[in-house]
């Protein structure tokens, strides 16, 4: 370790700079070939010295440079030194904000270095520089040693993901790739999913936090599962081949040992034959040894034949397994392509339905604008009516002095007129009650329609497994029927608005008539105001009751939604059992959710309409109150008073 310190100090002095104490301490405490310089602010001279040191250093196998605030020039010098290094296996450059120059230097490193197996580039900025990142991806495609690559939080867009997909098509060594928390999106996710069938080594691909749809993520997971199965089968075959090679080596060692034993026995027999005086015994022993040698040779030949047959049988089994795996893979690819085509068709149908719904929403928005304009006109007219009432008040005050001498004579006449006005007010209250009843009937009709819609949705959900195509046609017809019902509801709302306008005009006429009443009937009018306040309280109680009923209806709808979510979970369980039908079933469930959302939207619209009617009733009550005040304060006998 002192040699590394001396070499680093010498390189710093050659460049005319002082060595950093933190780097010297880390070089002194070097353990098991791991140099950890994390969170150390490395100067440009230190990067130059370390780059030269790494060109010749043969002890470092792991280099950690995370959060070192490396400049582009310093990172380039370090990576140039690593280009010719043949020892470093692990390189960590996390959190150094590497940009275009860093991406190009990394590309050069991947093209020239043949030893780095793990590269961590988390929390950098490689993605925004498209040309430099394309260079990096091209080098990754040509690399044959890298096993693990971490590109988290690098602002990689869908174009960068497409470049990575092209690199993965050619790369045959990368096994783990982490792309979490980037900006890949739908297009980048599809590009990566389409490149995976041609890559057979990548078995772990992380794509969380990239706004990628769930179907693309499932396709990537399925491809990773296939590659994991393939890697497992390859490892198993390699293990079997290793076991067979060990067995063959063991047999060879045993045969060589037996042959050596045989040669020793032959040598001993020859020595005994030399010592023996009988030639015939020597010849017999020699013949016996030769017979034993022939037997051992035959045994060796049979053992070699068995070994060759065993190797052929193993190779044949391996070829059959590879063929079966290829057949399974082709079948899965065909199923995947068919499922993707079906998903595309269903997605196109969903887009068309969404366009129709958007057009209908635009029409509803226009109708809402018309309603707001009409309500603004009504408010403006009400203001004008109030101004006219104020004018009438002033005129009635001026004529009050002239009508003083006629009050006592016309008391009877005004009492009769008051009775008639009471009858008119009772008739108006009855009409308001009729309007309330009609609104309640309309609300009950909306509830019945919602219940019928829910029943139809449940029936369609039960028939979704076997009648998907027929259900799409029925869904289109059902949406057209809904559009027609919405148009009818809009027409009814317009007619109700016209009726309300007429009622406002009638109220204004009555207010003008009531403005001509006498101040002497003030007490009786106060009693009428009390009755009107009681009616308003009753109406408010009725409105609260209707609101509570709507809340209960919403609670029931929420319970139904939870039940539908439970049905979705059951559908997910069926999806694991039936892979092909699962996608169609999931699309049907999504359609059901959209229909439930449309039902909730209709209920919200009805609630808004009820709130608007309440506001109009409140406006009419305010108009009536103003009329009563005018009746109390003004003189109603202007038309009956004789001319001066």
BAKE-646243 format. One record per residue: residue in one letter; x, y, z of N, C-alpha, C in turn. Coordinates in steps of 0.2 Angstrom, whole numbers, plus 5000, padded with zeros to 4 digits. Each point is the difference from the previous one (the first is absolute). Layout:
N
aXYZXYZXYZ/...
***
This chain:
644
x500449945000499650065000500450065000/x500650005003500550055000500250024993/x500149954996500250004993499550054996/x499349985002499550044996500150085003/x500150015006500050075003500650034996/x500649975000500650034997499950014992/x499749954997499850024993499650054999/x499450015004499650065000500350065001/x500450005005500450065002500550024994/x500349954997500550024995499650034994/x499449974998499750024994499750075002/x499850025006499850075001500550055000/x500649985003500650044999500250024993/x500049944996500250014993499550054996/x499450005002499550054997500050075004/x500450015005500150065004499550015004/x499749955004499450015004500249965007/x499650025005500149975006499549945001/x500249945002499549955001499550015006/x499449984999499550015005500049955005/x500050035006500149955006499449955001/x499450024998499549955000500149944996/x500350014994500149954995500649965003/x500550035003500649965003499749965005/x499650025004499749965006499649944997/x499650014995499649944997500549954997/x500550034996500549954997500449965006/x500150035006500349975005499649955003/x499350015000499649955003499649964995/x500449984995499749964994499949935003/x499449974999499949935002499749964994/x500349944999499749954995499950044994/x500550044998499950034993499550054999/x499750035005499450045000500250075002/x500050054995500250075001499350045000/x499950025006499350045002500250075000/x499850044995500150085001499350035000/x499549975002499450035000499950075004/x499750044998499850075003500750045001/x500549984996500650045000500150054994/x500150065001500050054995500749994997/x500049974994500649994996500250064996/x500650025000500250064996500249974993/x500150054995500249974993500749975000/x500550035004500649965001500049935003/x499650005005499949935003499749954995/x499550024996499749964994500549984995/x500550054998500549984996500549955002/x500250015007500449955003499749935001/x499450005002499649945000499949964994/x499950044994499949974994500749974998/x500650035001500649974998500149945004/x499950015007500149945004499649944999/x499450014997499549944999500249974993/x500450034996500349974994500449945001/x500450005006500549955001499949965007/x499550035004499949965006499649944999/x500349945004499749944999499749975006/x499950045005499749985007499350025001/x499850054997499350035001499549964996/x499549975003499549974996499350035001/x499950055005499450045001500250075001/x499750044996500150085001499350035001/x500050045006499450035001500150085000/x499750034996500050074999499450045000/x499549985004499450035001500050065004/x499650054997499950075003500750035001/x500450004995500750035000500050074997/x499450024997500050074996500550004995/x500049954996500550004994499850044995/x500550044997499850044994500149964994/x499850024994500049964994500749994998/x500450045001500749994999500449955004/x499850015007500349955005499749934999/x499449994998499749944999500349974994/x500150044994500349974994500749985002/x500450035004500749985001500049935004/x499549995005500049945004499749944995/x499650024996499749944995500549984995/x500450054998500649994995500549955003/x500150015007500549955003499749935001/x499350005001499749935000499949974994/x500150034994499949974994500549944999/x500650015002500549954999500149965006/x499650015006500149965006499649934998/x500349955003499849934999499849975006/x500050035006499949975007499350025003/x499850074999499450025003499449974998/x499649975005499449974998499450045002/x500050045005499450045002500250085000/x499650044997500150074999499350045002/x500150045005499450045003500150074999/x499650034995500050084999499450035002/x499749985005499350035002500150075002/x499550044998499950075002500650054999/x500249994993500550054998499850044994/x499450004999499750054995500450004993/x500149934998500350004994499650024994/x500350034995499650034994500249974994/x500050044995500249984993500749974999/x500550045003500749985000500149935004/x499650005006500149945004499749944996/x499450014996499749944997500549984994/x500350044997500449984994500649975003/x500350025006500649965003499849935003/x499350005002499849935002499949964994/x499850024994499949964994500749984998/x500550045001500749984998500349945005/x499850015006500249955005499749934999/x499350004998499749944999500249974993/x500350044995500349974994500749975002/x500450035004500749985001500149955006/x499650015005500249965006499649934999/x500449955003499849934999499949975007/x500050045005500049975007499450025005/x499750064998499550035005499449964999/x499749975005499449965000499450045003/x500150055005499550035003500150084999/x499550044998500150074999499450035003/x500150055005499450035003500150084998/x499450024997500050074997499450045003/x499849985006499450035003500150075001/x499450044999500050085002500650034996/x499949994993500450044996499550044995/x500350034994499650034995500249984993/x500049944999500249974994499450004995/x499450005002499450004995499950064996/x500050065003499950064995500450014994/x500649975000500550014995499949944995/x499650014995499849944996500549974996/x500450054997500649974996500549965004/x500250035006500549975004499749945003/x499450005002499749935002499949954995/x499950024994500049954994500749974999/x500550045001500749975000500149955005/x499850025006500049955006499649944999/x499450004997499749944998500349964995/x500350034995500449974995500549965003/x500450035004500549965004499849955004/x499450015003499749945004499849944996/x499850024994499849944995500649964998/x500650035000500649974998500449975006/x499850015006500449985006499849925001/x500449975002499949925001500249985008/x500150055004500249985007499650025005/x499650064999499650035005499449965002/x499949985006499549965003499450045003/x500250065003499550045004500150074999/x499450044998500050074998499550035004/x500150065004499550035004500050074997/x499450024997499950074997499450035003/x499949995006499450045004500150075000/x499550044999500050075001500550034996/x499949994993500550034995499650044995/x499350015001499650054996500049974992/x499949935000500049974993499350004998/x500050034994499350014996499949944996/x499450004996499849944996500549994994/x500350064998500549994995500749965003/x500250025006500549965003499849935001/x499449985002499849945001500049964993/x499850034995500149974993500749984998/x500550055002500749984999500249945004/x499850005006500249945005499749944997/x499450004997499749944997500449984994/x500250044996500549984994500649975003/x500350035006500649975003499849935002/x499549995004499849945003499949944994/x499850024994499949954995500749974998/x500550045001500749974998500449985006/x499950025006500449985005499849935002/x500549965002499949935002500349995007/x500250055004500349995006499650035006/x499750054999499650045006499549965002/x500049995007499549965003499550045005/x500250065002499650045005500050074998/x499450034999500050074998499550045004/x500250055003499550045004499950074997/x499350014998499850064997499550045004/x500049995007499450035004500150075000/x499450045001500050075001500350044994/x499849994994500250044994499450024997/x500050024994499450034996499949964994/x500049935000500049964994499350004997/x499450005004499450004997499749944996/x499550014997499749954996500449974994/x500250054996500449994994500749965002/x500350035005500649965002499949935003/x499550005004499849935003499949954994/x499650024995499849964994500749984997/x500450054999500649984996500549955004/x500050015007500449955004499649935000/x499450005000499649945000500149964993/x500050044995500149974993500749974999/x500550035003500749974999500149945004/x499749995006500149945004500049934997/x499549994995500049934997500749984997/x500450054997500649994997500650005005/x499950025006500549995005499949945005/x500549965001499949945004500450005006/x500450055001500450005006499750055006/x499650054998499850045005499449975004/x500149995007499549975004499750045005/x500250075001499850045005500050074997/x499350034999500050074997499550045004/x500250055004499650045004499750064997/x499450015000499750064996499550045004/x500050005007499650035004500150085000/x499450045001500150075000500150034993/x499849974994500150034994499450014996/x499450005003499350014997499949954994/x500249945002499949954994499349965002/x499649994995499449965002500149935002/x499549985004500149935003500049954995/x499750004994500149954996500749994997/x500350064999500749994997500449975006/x499950025006500449985006499949925000/x499449984999499949935000500349964995/x500050034994500449974994500849995002/x500250065003500750005002500249945005/x499550005005500149945005500049934997/x499549994995500049944997500649984996/x500350054997500649994996500649995005/x500050035006500549995005499949935003/x499449985001499949935002500349954995/x499850014994500349954995500850005000/x500350065000500750005000500349975007/x499650015005500349965006499949935000/x499449974997500049934999500549984995/x500250044995500549984995500750005003/x500150055005500750005003500049945005/x499449985003500049945005500249944996/x499749994994500149944996500750004998/x500350064998500750004998500549985005/x499850035006500449995006500049925002/x499449984999499949925002500449964995/x500050024993500449964995500750015001/x500250065002500750015002500349965006/x499550005005500249965006500049924998/x499649984996500049934998500649994996/x500250054995500649994996500650005005/x500050045005500650005005500049935003/x499549985002500049935004500249954995/x499850004994500249954995500850004999/x500250075000500750004999500449985006/x499750015006500449985006500049925000/x499449974998500049935000500549974994/x500050034995500549984994500750005003/x500150065003500750015003500249955005/x499549985004500149955006500149934996/x499649994995500149934997500750004997/x500250064997500750004997500549985005/x499950045006500549995005500049935002/x499449975001500049935002500349954995/x499950014994500349964995500850014999/x500250065001500750015000500349975006/x499750005006500249975006500049924999/x499549984997500049924999500649984995/x500150054995500549984995500750005004/x500150055004500650015004500149945004/x499549985004500049945004500249934996/x499750004994500149944995500850004998/x500250064998500750014998500549985006/x499850025006500449985006500049925001/x499449975000500049935000500449974995/x499950024994500449974994500850015002/x500250065002500750015002500249955006/x499649995005500149955005500149934997/x499549984996500049944997500749994996/x500150054996500749994996500649995005/x500050045005500549995005500049935003/x499449985002500049935002500249954995/x499850014994500249964994500750004999/x500450055001500750015000500349965005/x499750005006500349975006499849924999/x499549994997499849925000500549974995/x500049945002500549954996499649964995/x499350005001499649964995499850054994/x500149984994499850044994499349994999/x499749945001499349994999499650045004/x500250005007499650045004500050084998/x500550024998500150074998499550014994/x500049954995499650014994499350005002/x499849955004499350005003499850065003/x500450035004499950065004499950064995/x500550004995499950054995499450004996/x499849944998499349994996499550025004/x500049985007499550025004499950085001/x500650035000500050085001499850034993/x500249974995499750024993499250005000/x499849945003499349995000499650055004/x500350015006499850065004500050064997/x500550024996500150064997499450014995/x499949944996499550014995499350015003/x499949965006499450015003499950075003/x500550035002500050075003499950054994/x500349984994499950054994499349994998/x499749945000499349994998499550045005/x500250005006499650035005500050084999/x500650024998500150074999499650024994/x500049964995499750024994499250005001/x499849955004499350005001499850065005/x500450025004499950065004500050064996/x500550014995500050064996499350004995/x499849944998499449994996499450035004/x500049975007499450035004500050075001/x500650035001500150075001499850044994/x500249974994499750044994499349994999/x499749945001499350005000499650045005/x500350005006499750055005500050074998/x500650024997500050074997499550014995/x500049964995499550004994499350015003/x499849955005499350005003499950075003/x500550035004499950065003499950064995/x500450004995500050054995499349994996/x499749944999499449994997499450035004/x500149995007499550025004500050085001/x500650035000500150075000499750034994/x500149974994499750034993499249995001/x499849955002499249995001499850055005/x500350025005499850055005500050074997/x500550014996500150064997499450014994/x499949954997499450004995499450015003/x499849975006499450015003500050075003/x500550025002500050075003499950054994/x500349994994499950044995499250004997/x499749945000499349994999499650045004/x500149995007499650045005500150074999/x500650024999500150084999499650024994/x500149974994499650024994499250005001/x499849955004499350005001499850065005/x500450015005499950065004500050064996/x500550014996500050064996499450014995/x499849944997499450014996499450025005/x499949975006499550025004500050075002/x500650025001500150075002499950054995/x500249984994499850054994499250004999/x499749945001499350004999499650045005/x500350005007499750045005500150074999/x500650024997500250074999499550034995/x499949964994499650024995499350015003/x499749955004499450015003499950065004/x500650015004500050065004500050074996/x500350004995500050054995499350024998/x499749944997499350014998499550035005/x500149975006499650025006500150085002/x500750014999500250075002499750054995/x500049984993499750044995499350025002/x499649945001499350015002499950045006/x500450005005500050045006500150074998/x500550014996500150074998499450034996/x499749964995499450034997499550015005/x499849965005499550025004500250065005/x500650015001500250065004499950064996/x500249994993499850064996499350025000/x499549955000499350015000499850035006/x500349975006499850035006500350075001/x500550024997500350075001499550054996/x499849974994499550054996499450015004/x499749945003499450015004500250055006/x500649995003500150055005500150074998/x500250014994500150074997499350034999/x499549954998499350034999499750015007/x500149965005499850025007500350065002/x500650014999500350075002499750064997/x499849994993499750054997499350025003/x499649945002499450015003500150035007/x500549995003500150035007500250074999/x500350024994500250074999499350044999/x499649964996499350044998499650015007/x500049955004499750005006500350065005/x500650015000500350055004499950074997/x500050004993499850074997499250025001/x499649945000499350025002499950025007/x500449965005500050025007500250085001/x500650014996500250075000499550054998/x499749984995499450054997499550015005/x499849945004499550005005500250055006/x500649995002500350045005499950084998/x500250014994500050074997499350035000/x499549964998499350025000499850015007/x500249955005499850015007500350075002/x500650024998500250065003499650064997/x499949994993499650064997499350005004/x499749945002499350005003500150045007/x500649985003500150045007500150074999/x500350024994500050084999499450034999/x499549964996499450034999499650005006/x500149955005499650005006500250065004/x500750015000500250065004499750074997/x499950004994499750064997499350005002/x499749945000499350005002499950025007/x500549985004500050025008500050085000/x500550034996500050075001499450044998/x499749974994499450034998499449995005/x500049945003499549985005500150055006/x500650015002500150055006499750074998/x500250024994499750074998499350005000/x499649944998499350005000499749995006/x500449985005499749985007499650055003/x500350065000499650065003499350014996/x500049994994499350014996499549955002/x500349945002499549945001499849995007/x500350055005499849995007499350015001/x499750054997499350015001499549954998/x500349954995499649954997500049935004/x500550005005500149935003499449975003/x499750055004499549975004499449984996/x499950034995499449984995500149934997/x500749994998500149944996500349945004/x499950005007500349955004499649934998/x499350014999499649944998500349974993/x500150054996500249984993500749965000/x500450035005500749975000500049935004/x499549995004500049945004499749944995/x499550024996499849954995500649994995/x500450054998500549994995500649965004/x500150015006500449965004499849925000/x499449995001499849935000500149974993/x499950044995500249974993500749994999/x500450055003500749984999500349945004/x499649995006500249945004499849944996/x499450004997499949944996500549994994/x500250064997500549994995500749985003/x500250025006500649975003499949935001/x499449985002499949925002500149974993/x499750024995500049974993500850004998/x500350055001500750004999500449945004/x499850005006500449955004499849934998/x499449994998499849934997500449994994/x500150054996500449994993500749985002/x500250045005500749985002500149935003/x499449985004500049935002500049954994/x499650024995500049954994500750004996/x500350065000500750004997500449955004/x500050015007500449955004499949934999/x499349985000499849934998500349984994/x500050044995500249984993500849995000/x500350055004500849985001500149945004/x499649985005500149945003499949944995/x499450014996499949944995500650004996/x500350054997500550004996500649975003/x500150025007500649965004499949935001/x499349985001499949935000500149964994/x499950044994500149974993500849994999/x500350055003500850004999500249945004/x499749995006500349945004499849944997/x499449994997499849944997500449994994/x500250054996500549994994500649985003/x500350035006500649985002500049925002/x499449985004500049935002500049964993/x499650024995499949964994500749994997/x500450065000500750004997500449955004/x500050005007500449965004499849924998/x499349995000499849934998500349984993/x500050044995500249994994500849995000/x500350045004500849995001500149935003/x499749985005500149945003499949944995/x499450014996499949944996500550004994/x500350064998500550004995500649975003/x500250025006500649975003500049925001/x499449975001499949935001500149974993/x499850044994500049974994500750024996/x500450035004500650034996500549944998/x500049955003500549944999499949974993/x499349994998499949964994499750054995/x499850065001499850044995500350074999/x500750004999500350065000499950044994/x500049974994499850044994499350025000/x499549965002499350025000499950065005/x500449995005499950055005500350074998/x500550004996500250074997499550034996/x499649964995499550034997499550025004/x499849965005499450025005500350075004/x500650005001500350065004499950064995/x500150004994500050054995499250025000/x499649964999499350015000499850035007/x500249985005499950025007500250075001/x500650024997500350075000499550054996/x499849974994499650044996499350025004/x499749955003499450015004500250055006/x500649995003500150055005500150074998/x500350014994500050064997499350034998/x499649964998499350024999499650025006/x500149965005499750025007500350065002/x500750014999500350075003499750064996/x499949984993499750064996499350015002/x499649955002499350015003500050045006/x500549985005500150035006500250084999/x500450014995500250074999499450044997/x499649974996499350034997499650015006/x499949955005499650015005500250065005/x500750005001500350065004499850074996/x500150004994499950064996499250025001/x499649954999499350025001499850025008/x500449975004499950025007500250075001/x500650014997500350075000499550054998/x499749994994499450044997499550015005/x499749945003499550015005500250055006/x500649995002500350045005500050074998/x500250014994500050074998499350035000/x499549964997499350025001499850025007/x500249955004499850015007500350075003/x500650014998500450065002499650064998/x499850004993499650054997499350015004/x499749955002499450005004500150035006/x500649985004500150035006500250075000/x500350024994500150085000499450034999/x499549984996499450034999499650005006/x500049955004499750005007500350055004/x500750005000500350055004499850074999/x500050024993499750064998499350025003/x499649945000499350015002500050015008/x500549965003500050015007500350065003/x500450034995500350075002499550055000/x499449994998499550055000499549995006/x500249965005499649995006500150065005/x499649995006499950065005500549985006/x500350055003500449995006499649985006/x499350015000499649995006499949925001/x500249964995499949935001500749975002/x500450035003500749985002500049945004/x499650005005500049945005499849944997/x499550004995499849944997500549984995/x500450044997500549984996500649975004/x500150025006500549975004499849935001/x499349995002499849935001500249964993/x499850034994500249964994500749995000/x500450055002500849984999500249955005/x499649995006500249955004499849934997/x499450004997499849944996500549984995/x500250054996500549994995500749975003/x500250035005500649975004499949935002/x499449985002499949935002500049964994/x499750024994500049974994500849994998/x500450055001500749994998500349955004/x499950005007500349955004499849934998/x499350004998499849934998500449984994/x500050054995500449984994500749995001/x500350035005500749995002500149935003/x499549985004500049935003499949954994/x499650024995499949954995500649994996/x500450064999500650004996500549955004/x500150015006500449965004499949935000/x499349995000499849935000500249974993/x499950044994500249974994500849995000/x500450055003500749995000500249945004/x499749995005500149945004499949934996/x499450014996499949944996500549994994/x500250064998500649994994500649985004/x500150025006500749975003499949935001/x499449975002499949935001500149974994/x499750034994500149974994500749994998/x500450065001500749994999500449955004/x499749995006500449955004499849934997/x499449994998499849944997500449994994/x500150054996500449994994500849995002/x500250035005500749985002500149935002/x499449985004500149925002500049964993/x499550024996500049964993500750014997/x500450065000500650004997500549955004/x500050005007500449965003499949924998/x499349994999499849934998500349994993/x500050054996500349994993500849995001/x500350045004500749995001500249935003/x499549975004500149935002500049954994/x499550024995499949964994500650014996/x500350065000500650004996500649965003/x500049995006500649965003499849934998/x499449985000499849934998500249994993/x499950054996500250004993500849994999/x500350045005500849994999500249935002/x499649975005500249935002499949954993/x499450024997499949964994500550014994/x500350075001500450014995500749965000/x500249995007500649965001499949934997/x499449975000499849944997500050004993/x499650054997499950004993500450064997/x500649994997500450054998499750044994/x499749974996499850034993499450045001/x499549975004499350035002500150065004/x500650005004500050055006500050074997/x500450024994500050074998499350024998/x499649964996499450024998499550015006/x500149965005499650015006500250065004/x500650025000500350065003499750064996/x500050004994499750054996499350015001/x499649955001499350005002499950035007/x500449995005500050035006500150075000/x500550024996500150074999499450044997/x499749964995499450034997499450015005/x500049955005499550015005500150065004/x500750015002500250055004499850074997/x500150004993499850074996499350015001/x499649944999499250015000499850025007/x500449975006499850035006500250075001/x500550024997500250075001499550054996/x499849974994499550044997499350005004/x499849955004499550005004500150055006/x500650005002500150055006500050074997/x500250014994500050074997499350024999/x499549954998499350024999499750025006/x500249965006499750025006500350075002/x500650014999500350075002499650054996/x499949994994499650054996499350015002/x499749955002499350015003500050045007/x500649985004500050045006500250074999/x500450024994500150074999499350034997/x499649964997499450034997499550015006/x500049965005499650015006500250065004/x500750015000500350065004499850064996/x500050004993499850064996499350015002/x499549955000499350015002499950035006/x500449985005500050035007500250075000/x500550024996500250074999499450044997/x499749974995499550044997499450015005/x499849955004499550005005500250065005/x500750005002500250055005499950074997/x500250004993499950074997499350025000/x499549954998499350025000499850025007/x500249975005499850025007500350075002/x500650014997500350075001499650054997/x499849984993499550054996499450015004/x499749955003499450005004500150055006/x500549995003500250045006500050074998/x500450014995500050074998499450034998/x499549964997499450024998499650025006/x500049965005499750015007500250065003/x500750015000500350065003499750074996/x500049994993499750054996499350015002/x499649955001499350005002499950045007/x500549985004500050045007500150075000/x500650014996500250075000499750054995/x499749974994499750044995499350015001/x499750044995499350025000499749964995/x499549965001499749954995499450044996/x499850065002499450034998500150054995/x500650004996500150054995499549994995/x499849944998499550004994499350015002/x499950005007499350015002499950075002/x500550045001499950065003499850054994/x499550055002499850044994500550054998/x499950034995500550054997500050065004/x500550035001500050075003499750054996/
***
